[in-house]
Amino acid sequence: MDSSERLIKGFSKLTKREKITWVAERFHSKPEEMKQLLSSFNHDDADLQKILDAFSENTIANFTMPYSIAPNFVINDMAYAVPMVIEESSVVAAASASAKYWMSRGGFKSTVISTTKVGQIHLTCNQDDAVLRQYFDKNKKLLQASCKDLLINMEQRGGGITDISLVTYNEEPDYYQIRMSFETCDSMGANFINSVLEAFAKALIESHQSTFGDKSNLQVVMCILSNYTPECLVRSEVSCAIDELQSVGGLSPVQFAHKFKKAVRIAEIDPYRATTHNKGIYNGIDAVVLATGNDFRAIEACGHAYACRDGQYKSLTHCEIVDDTFRFWIEVPMALGTVGGLTKLHPLAKISLDILGQPSAEELMKITATVGLAQNFGAVKSLISTGIQKGHMKMHLSNVLHQMKATEQEFKMAIDYFADKIVSHRAVQELLDTFRSMNGLNKENKTGA
């Protein structure tokens, strides 16, 4: 097919069926197979599918992910079964195991430290710095008043603008920033913050021109919230006497505690280890964020920026041993919402919040941070004892068997066989080849099809 035939104008105006046909016939090796598969990933409920299609543009199907539950989380003496959406093997199992482990040791304690979010108006102006600052200090209350219609509902809920300041940067001449702090209650607040910023910026330009006339050269570059919210912070922790810890992988409780502490310390000083360490934390955090209809990309971006706030990328979790007490904790920023966005629109997000007891945004922050801590505990516990691959590959065994089109009989045989053995792709293939050979299966039906 000529390359020009793979280009199109007006793709967004096609019906879903037309979009599928166009893509299938030009880009897929088996067009009819693609059409049939995609049709099975669209809901029979037309009204529900219409809602899902509206979440994005040019949708042709729903991409499904496993929706799981991690039980036995005790957070601030309250029991939770936590919804998690993730495709990586062993994540939910590890989180559940950690929850059960700490359930009998007092559970998790979690506290929201602060909930401040930030918006920025980026602007240029070659006016004398002192003159601009004097103008801004004199007029910022009047400028804030220009946003009153946007602020009414939020202020009635206890939120709104909490601070406005003019920031300068020596690195970029004539560049200024108006930094605004917000409290958005149970809303993540992105649309609210951006609307307020744009209204404030419009009033700023008009006021500056009115004040300085032809001498006004203030220009707004852009208005946007920041996903870096270091003051929207939550802490979650576990602690117990060292002798209450289990012996694991031949390690006594004392040995386990000190080896665990050393592993976390390595992630505090080595960015190579810290990156993988924190990725494991976000295995847990992202799964809850997705399940509740929040923005996992914003949460991760903020967390990784926070991890290098001192100039070096470091672990988000920490461990200490004081007076024979083991303490492990996480301090992480996250701007979550339980109203607005997809939280009340996506059917499964609504179910997730109901399962969690209709939490406030602060309560959801506590739950989500706790799952990240639990995930990290489970990963480090495995790393310093049995090794990460033993548990991970056992969970991955099912995926490997599906990939090799194993039959139900072969599934049972493989699971029994690998009960006390290390799983690898090659080992599974060799086992299936041997089993199929012994049972007289030829190459044509060797896949179990």
C-alpha positions as CSV (number, residue, x, y, z in Angstrom):
1,M,0.0,0.0,0.0
2,D,1.3,3.4,-1.0
3,S,2.2,5.5,2.1
4,S,-0.1,8.3,1.0
5,E,-3.0,5.9,1.4
6,R,-2.2,5.7,5.2
7,L,-2.8,9.4,5.7
8,I,-6.2,10.9,6.2
9,K,-8.0,14.2,6.8
10,G,-11.1,14.3,9.0
11,F,-10.4,11.1,10.9
12,S,-12.2,12.5,14.0
13,K,-15.4,13.0,11.9
14,L,-15.7,9.3,11.0
15,T,-18.0,7.0,13.0
16,K,-16.4,4.5,15.3
17,R,-17.1,1.7,12.8
18,E,-15.5,3.7,10.0
19,K,-12.4,4.5,12.2
20,I,-12.0,0.8,12.9
21,T,-12.3,-0.2,9.3
22,W,-9.9,2.5,8.1
23,V,-7.2,1.5,10.7
24,A,-7.7,-2.2,10.2
25,E,-7.5,-2.2,6.4
26,R,-4.4,0.1,6.3
27,F,-2.4,-0.8,9.4
28,H,-3.2,-4.3,10.6
29,S,-2.0,-7.6,9.1
30,K,-5.3,-9.3,9.7
31,P,-8.1,-6.7,9.3
32,E,-11.1,-8.9,9.9
33,E,-9.5,-10.4,13.1
34,M,-8.9,-6.9,14.4
35,K,-12.4,-5.7,13.7
36,Q,-13.8,-8.8,15.5
37,L,-11.6,-8.3,18.5
38,L,-12.3,-4.6,18.9
39,S,-16.0,-5.2,18.7
40,S,-15.7,-7.5,21.7
41,F,-14.0,-4.6,23.7
42,N,-17.0,-2.3,23.2
43,H,-19.8,-2.5,25.7
44,D,-23.2,-3.8,24.7
45,D,-24.7,-1.1,26.9
46,A,-24.7,1.8,24.4
47,D,-25.2,4.5,27.1
48,L,-22.2,3.3,29.1
49,Q,-20.1,3.1,26.0
50,K,-21.0,6.6,25.1
51,I,-19.7,7.8,28.5
52,L,-16.5,5.9,28.0
53,D,-16.0,7.2,24.5
54,A,-16.3,10.8,25.8
55,F,-13.2,10.4,28.0
56,S,-10.8,10.7,25.1
57,E,-10.7,11.4,21.3
58,N,-10.8,9.0,18.3
59,T,-11.8,6.1,20.5
60,I,-12.3,2.7,18.8
61,A,-12.5,0.4,21.8
62,N,-11.9,0.1,25.5
63,F,-8.5,-1.1,26.7
64,T,-9.2,-3.3,29.7
65,M,-6.9,-3.7,32.8
66,P,-7.3,-6.0,35.7
67,Y,-9.4,-4.6,38.5
68,S,-8.3,-6.2,41.7
69,I,-8.9,-5.9,45.5
70,A,-6.1,-5.9,48.1
71,P,-7.8,-6.8,51.5
72,N,-6.8,-6.5,55.1
73,F,-5.5,-2.9,55.1
74,V,-5.8,-1.5,58.6
75,I,-5.2,2.3,58.4
76,N,-5.7,4.4,61.5
77,D,-7.6,1.5,63.1
78,M,-10.1,1.3,60.2
79,A,-10.2,-1.8,57.9
80,Y,-10.2,-1.3,54.1
81,A,-10.3,-3.5,51.0
82,V,-8.5,-1.4,48.5
83,P,-9.3,-1.5,44.7
84,M,-6.2,-1.6,42.5
85,V,-5.9,-1.4,38.7
86,I,-2.6,-2.8,37.4
87,E,-1.3,-5.4,35.0
88,E,2.0,-6.3,36.6
89,S,2.1,-9.7,38.2
90,S,2.6,-9.9,42.0
91,V,1.8,-6.3,42.8
92,V,-1.6,-6.9,44.3
93,A,-0.4,-10.1,46.0
94,A,2.6,-8.2,47.5
95,A,0.4,-5.3,48.7
96,S,-2.1,-7.8,50.2
97,A,0.6,-9.8,51.9
98,S,2.1,-6.6,53.5
99,A,-1.4,-5.5,54.6
100,K,-1.9,-8.8,56.3
101,Y,1.6,-8.7,57.8
102,W,1.0,-5.4,59.5
103,M,-2.6,-6.0,60.4
104,S,-1.5,-8.0,63.4
105,R,1.2,-5.5,64.3
106,G,-1.0,-2.4,64.8
107,G,-1.7,-1.6,61.2
108,F,-0.7,1.6,59.4
109,K,-0.8,5.1,60.7
110,S,-1.3,7.9,58.2
111,T,-1.5,11.7,58.5
112,V,-2.1,14.4,55.9
113,I,0.5,17.1,56.6
114,S,-0.9,19.7,54.2
115,T,-3.1,20.0,51.2
116,T,-1.9,23.2,49.4
117,K,-1.9,23.2,45.6
118,V,-0.1,25.6,43.3
119,G,-1.0,27.6,40.1
120,Q,1.3,29.8,38.1
121,I,0.9,32.8,35.8
122,H,4.1,33.1,33.8
123,L,4.8,36.6,32.4
124,T,7.4,38.9,30.9
125,C,7.9,42.6,31.7
126,N,10.9,44.8,31.4
127,Q,9.6,47.3,33.9
128,D,11.9,48.1,36.9
129,D,11.6,45.3,39.4
130,A,10.8,47.6,42.3
131,V,8.1,49.4,40.3
132,L,6.4,46.2,39.2
133,R,6.5,44.8,42.7
134,Q,5.1,47.9,44.2
135,Y,2.3,47.8,41.6
136,F,1.6,44.2,42.3
137,D,1.5,44.5,46.1
138,K,-0.9,47.5,45.8
139,N,-3.3,45.7,43.3
140,K,-3.3,42.0,44.1
141,K,-6.4,42.1,46.3
142,L,-8.3,44.0,43.6
143,L,-7.0,41.4,41.0
144,Q,-8.1,38.6,43.3
145,A,-11.6,40.2,43.5
146,S,-11.8,39.8,39.7
147,C,-12.1,36.1,40.2
148,K,-14.8,36.2,42.8
149,D,-17.5,34.5,40.6
150,L,-15.2,31.5,40.2
151,L,-14.3,31.4,43.9
152,I,-17.8,31.5,45.4
153,N,-18.6,27.8,45.4
154,M,-15.1,26.7,46.4
155,E,-15.0,29.3,49.3
156,Q,-18.3,28.0,50.5
157,R,-16.8,24.6,50.8
158,G,-13.8,26.0,52.8
159,G,-11.4,26.4,49.9
160,G,-10.1,29.1,47.6
161,I,-6.9,31.1,47.1
162,T,-4.7,31.0,50.2
163,D,-1.7,33.0,49.0
164,I,-0.5,35.1,46.0
165,S,3.1,36.2,45.5
166,L,5.3,37.7,42.8
167,V,8.4,35.5,42.1
168,T,11.5,36.6,40.2
169,Y,14.2,34.4,38.5
170,N,17.7,35.8,38.0
171,E,18.3,33.1,35.4
172,E,15.8,34.7,32.9
173,P,15.8,38.5,32.6
174,D,12.3,40.1,32.5
175,Y,10.6,36.9,33.5
176,Y,8.2,37.0,36.4
177,Q,5.8,34.5,37.9
178,I,2.7,35.0,39.9
179,R,2.5,32.0,42.2
180,M,-0.9,31.3,43.7
181,S,-1.6,28.7,46.4
182,F,-5.0,27.0,46.6
183,E,-7.1,24.8,48.8
184,T,-9.5,22.8,46.7
185,C,-11.2,20.6,49.4
186,D,-12.2,17.2,47.9
187,S,-11.6,18.2,44.3
188,M,-8.2,17.7,42.7
189,G,-8.9,21.2,41.4
190,A,-7.1,21.4,38.0
191,N,-9.9,23.0,36.1
192,F,-10.8,25.3,39.0
193,I,-7.2,26.5,39.4
194,N,-6.6,27.0,35.6
195,S,-9.9,29.0,35.3
196,V,-8.9,31.2,38.2
197,L,-5.4,31.8,36.8
198,E,-6.7,32.8,33.4
199,A,-9.3,35.2,34.9
200,F,-6.6,36.7,37.2
201,A,-4.2,37.1,34.2
202,K,-6.8,38.8,32.1
203,A,-7.5,41.3,34.9
204,L,-3.8,41.8,35.4
205,I,-3.2,42.8,31.8
206,E,-6.1,45.2,31.8
207,S,-5.1,46.8,35.1
208,H,-1.4,47.1,34.2
209,Q,-2.3,48.8,30.8
210,S,-4.7,51.1,32.6
211,T,-2.0,52.1,35.1
212,F,1.0,52.5,32.9
213,G,-0.6,53.1,29.5
214,D,1.9,53.1,26.6
215,K,4.7,52.2,29.0
216,S,3.0,48.8,29.8
217,N,4.7,45.9,28.1
218,L,3.5,43.2,30.5
219,Q,2.7,40.0,28.5
220,V,1.4,36.7,29.9
221,V,3.3,33.7,28.5
222,M,0.9,31.1,30.0
223,C,-1.3,30.2,32.9
224,I,-1.3,26.7,34.3
225,L,-1.5,24.8,37.6
226,S,1.7,23.0,38.7
227,N,1.7,19.3,39.3
228,Y,4.5,19.8,41.7
229,T,2.7,20.1,45.0
230,P,5.3,19.6,47.8
231,E,2.9,21.2,50.3
232,C,0.1,18.7,49.4
233,L,1.8,16.1,51.6
234,V,0.8,12.8,53.3
235,R,2.8,10.5,55.6
236,S,2.1,6.9,56.3
237,E,4.1,4.6,58.6
238,V,4.4,1.2,60.4
239,S,6.3,0.4,63.5
240,C,6.7,-2.4,66.0
241,A,9.2,-3.9,68.4
242,I,12.0,-5.8,66.5
243,D,11.1,-9.1,68.2
244,E,7.6,-8.9,66.7
245,L,9.1,-9.1,63.2
246,Q,9.0,-12.6,61.6
247,S,12.1,-14.6,60.8
248,V,12.3,-14.5,57.0
249,G,14.5,-16.4,54.6
250,G,16.8,-17.6,57.3
251,L,17.1,-14.1,58.8
252,S,16.3,-13.6,62.5
253,P,14.0,-10.6,63.3
254,V,17.1,-8.6,64.3
255,Q,19.0,-9.5,61.2
256,F,15.9,-8.8,59.1
257,A,15.4,-5.3,60.6
258,H,19.0,-4.2,60.1
259,K,19.2,-5.6,56.6
260,F,15.9,-4.0,55.7
261,K,17.2,-0.6,57.1
262,K,20.4,-1.0,55.0
263,A,18.4,-1.7,51.8
264,V,16.3,1.5,52.3
265,R,19.5,3.5,53.1
266,I,21.0,2.4,49.8
267,A,18.0,3.8,48.0
268,E,18.5,7.1,49.9
269,I,22.1,7.5,48.6
270,D,22.1,5.8,45.2
271,P,19.9,7.2,42.4
272,Y,20.2,4.0,40.4
273,R,18.7,2.0,43.2
274,A,16.3,4.8,44.2
275,T,14.7,4.8,40.8
276,T,13.7,1.2,40.9
277,H,12.8,1.5,44.6
278,N,10.4,4.3,43.9
279,K,9.0,2.6,40.8
280,G,7.9,-0.2,43.1
281,I,6.2,2.4,45.4
282,Y,4.3,3.7,42.4
283,N,3.2,0.2,41.5
284,G,1.0,0.5,44.5
285,I,0.1,4.2,44.3
286,D,-0.7,4.3,40.6
287,A,-2.9,1.2,41.0
288,V,-5.1,3.0,43.5
289,V,-5.0,6.3,41.6
290,L,-6.2,4.6,38.5
291,A,-8.9,2.6,40.3
292,T,-10.4,5.9,41.7
293,G,-10.3,7.8,38.4
294,N,-7.4,10.2,39.4
295,D,-4.4,11.3,37.3
296,F,-1.5,8.9,37.9
297,R,0.8,10.8,35.6
298,A,0.4,14.0,37.6
299,I,0.9,12.0,40.9
300,E,4.1,10.3,39.6
301,A,5.6,13.5,38.1
302,C,5.1,15.2,41.5
303,G,6.5,12.3,43.5
304,H,9.6,12.0,41.4
305,A,10.3,15.8,41.5
306,Y,9.9,15.6,45.3
307,A,12.3,12.7,45.4
308,C,15.1,15.0,44.1
309,R,14.1,18.2,45.8
310,D,17.5,18.3,47.6
311,G,19.5,18.0,44.3
312,Q,19.7,14.2,44.2
313,Y,17.1,11.6,43.4
314,K,16.3,9.6,46.6
315,S,14.0,7.1,48.1
316,L,10.6,8.2,49.1
317,T,10.5,5.8,52.0
318,H,12.7,5.8,55.1
319,C,13.6,3.3,57.9
320,E,15.0,3.7,61.4
321,I,15.7,1.5,64.4
322,V,15.5,3.3,67.7
323,D,15.4,1.5,71.1
324,D,14.8,-1.9,69.5
325,T,11.8,-0.5,67.6
326,F,11.5,-0.9,63.8
327,R,9.9,2.1,62.0
328,F,9.3,2.4,58.3
329,W,7.5,5.3,56.7
330,I,6.8,7.2,53.5
331,E,6.3,11.0,53.0
332,V,5.0,11.8,49.6
333,P,3.0,14.6,47.9
334,M,-0.2,13.8,46.0
335,A,-3.0,15.9,44.8
336,L,-6.0,13.6,44.7
337,G,-9.7,14.3,44.3
338,T,-12.9,12.4,45.2
339,V,-15.2,14.8,43.3
340,G,-14.9,16.1,39.7
341,G,-13.1,14.6,36.8
342,L,-13.7,10.9,36.3
343,T,-14.2,10.1,40.0
344,K,-17.9,10.3,39.7
345,L,-18.2,9.6,36.0
346,H,-16.4,6.4,35.4
347,P,-18.5,3.5,36.7
348,L,-15.7,1.6,38.2
349,A,-14.2,4.7,39.8
350,K,-17.5,5.3,41.5
351,I,-17.5,1.7,42.7
352,S,-14.0,2.1,44.0
353,L,-14.8,5.1,46.1
354,D,-17.9,3.3,47.4
355,I,-15.8,0.3,48.4
356,L,-13.5,2.7,50.2
357,G,-16.4,4.2,52.1
358,Q,-16.8,7.4,50.1
359,P,-13.5,8.9,51.4
360,S,-12.7,12.6,51.4
361,A,-9.7,13.7,49.4
362,E,-7.5,13.6,52.5
363,E,-8.7,10.1,53.4
364,L,-7.9,8.9,49.9
365,M,-4.4,10.4,50.2
366,K,-3.9,8.4,53.4
367,I,-5.1,5.2,51.7
368,T,-3.1,5.7,48.6
369,A,0.2,6.5,50.4
370,T,-0.3,3.5,52.6
371,V,-0.6,1.2,49.6
372,G,2.6,2.6,48.2
373,L,4.3,2.0,51.6
374,A,2.9,-1.6,51.8
375,Q,4.1,-2.3,48.2
376,N,7.6,-1.1,49.0
377,F,7.7,-3.1,52.2
378,G,6.8,-6.3,50.3
379,A,9.4,-5.6,47.6
380,V,12.2,-4.9,50.0
381,K,11.2,-7.8,52.2
382,S,11.5,-10.1,49.2
383,L,14.7,-8.6,48.0
384,I,16.7,-9.1,51.2
385,S,15.4,-12.6,51.8
386,T,14.2,-14.9,49.1
387,G,14.9,-12.6,46.2
388,I,12.4,-10.8,44.0
389,Q,12.1,-13.3,41.2
390,K,10.8,-16.3,43.2
391,G,7.5,-14.7,44.0
392,H,7.3,-12.5,41.0
393,M,7.9,-15.3,38.5
394,K,5.4,-17.6,40.2
395,M,2.8,-14.9,39.6
396,H,4.1,-14.5,36.1
397,L,3.8,-18.2,35.4
398,S,0.2,-17.8,34.4
399,N,1.0,-15.2,31.8
400,V,3.8,-17.4,30.3
401,L,1.5,-20.3,30.1
402,H,-1.2,-18.2,28.4
403,Q,1.4,-17.0,26.0
404,M,2.4,-20.6,25.1
405,K,-1.3,-21.5,24.7
406,A,-1.2,-24.1,27.4
407,T,-4.2,-26.3,28.0
408,E,-6.1,-26.6,31.3
409,Q,-4.3,-29.9,32.0
410,E,-0.9,-28.3,31.2
411,F,-1.7,-25.3,33.5
412,K,-2.3,-27.7,36.4
413,M,0.8,-29.7,35.7
414,A,3.0,-26.6,35.4
415,I,1.7,-25.0,38.6
416,D,2.4,-28.3,40.5
417,Y,5.8,-28.7,38.9
418,F,7.0,-25.1,39.7
419,A,5.7,-25.2,43.3
420,D,9.3,-25.5,44.6
421,K,11.3,-24.4,41.5
422,I,12.3,-21.1,40.0
423,V,10.2,-20.1,37.1
424,S,11.7,-18.9,33.8
425,H,10.4,-18.6,30.3
426,R,12.9,-21.3,29.1
427,A,12.1,-23.7,31.9
428,V,8.3,-23.4,31.2
429,Q,8.9,-24.0,27.5
430,E,11.1,-27.1,28.2
431,L,8.5,-28.5,30.6
432,L,5.7,-28.1,28.0
433,D,7.8,-29.6,25.2
434,T,8.6,-32.6,27.4
435,F,5.0,-33.0,28.5
436,R,3.7,-32.7,25.0
437,S,6.3,-35.1,23.6
438,M,5.5,-37.7,26.2
439,N,1.8,-37.3,25.4
440,G,2.4,-37.7,21.7
441,L,1.4,-34.2,20.6
442,N,2.8,-33.2,17.3
443,K,4.0,-29.7,16.3
444,E,0.7,-28.7,14.8
445,N,-1.2,-29.2,18.1
446,K,1.7,-28.6,20.4
447,T,0.5,-25.2,21.3
448,G,-2.6,-26.7,22.8
449,A,-4.9,-25.0,20.3
